[in-house]
């Protein structure tokens, strides 16, 4: 019985050494300085790209306009993260990628606020141009970005 455990122990040790060596060899062979690796996190604005991909995802531009300039503390959220507000200007230009979710945070005001999509790049399918979203003390979803 003791010899069986000794053989199993040696087998497991040799297998783990071989597996680790194989992993290191594969990592060394696949190493390339030109890879751009983006990570994602809960509070990160970065995109996740699989390690095997060398091309960056296609991006689009959406321009939003605040239709009520007296209320300027309206925030624009991209994937749940605040990226801009209307405090300095009435229009905001944001860069978006496929499947990003654009939301409007009007929780600071107790009246209806209108935000309009006044510009999109030619590769964006959704949200549509001239879409108006109304928010009143809530966070409203403008839409999920779809590229052509």
Steps between C-alpha positions, in 0.01 A plus 500: 500500500784734585668441162175585317482835679868566426443431129188719495690778676789483251255492209318813626828686559633412153166592341493840674861575397427405140178705495672806640786464253254462211311811613821705515608382155162591349506842667851565371408400145189722499671808645470805276563865592241621250202359691282759663322339789211683658362383829160553645398566856208626696611864489703483182409674176720269299386235260577130516665357195595132484874447521511348153355811337744760369247743356322761707120502495325743272375810674229750424408851608169613653419866562236576763329837557333626816167650392460691831821704553385625843542147638864422442581238764378214283752217478563266211586145603677251277474140624403632843799737532460877494693635202368855451245758605350814353646752748734670253316455171165400351646228277713200590700289257565145625694211351315169507567140409279206404253401777570804721198617695433874510293631791388846608501583872245771581456409866596851618192662345132450575377601156501351153834541327553428133827381349520468122741307279610772257789318337630152434789367297413322177585155645235511775174313451355566846425746669323676217554863408244745649404257778369690802509350848306650789609454859342625820688427819617169354767328295370421153664272245558670165595173340750231428753597235493297181753559228442432130 
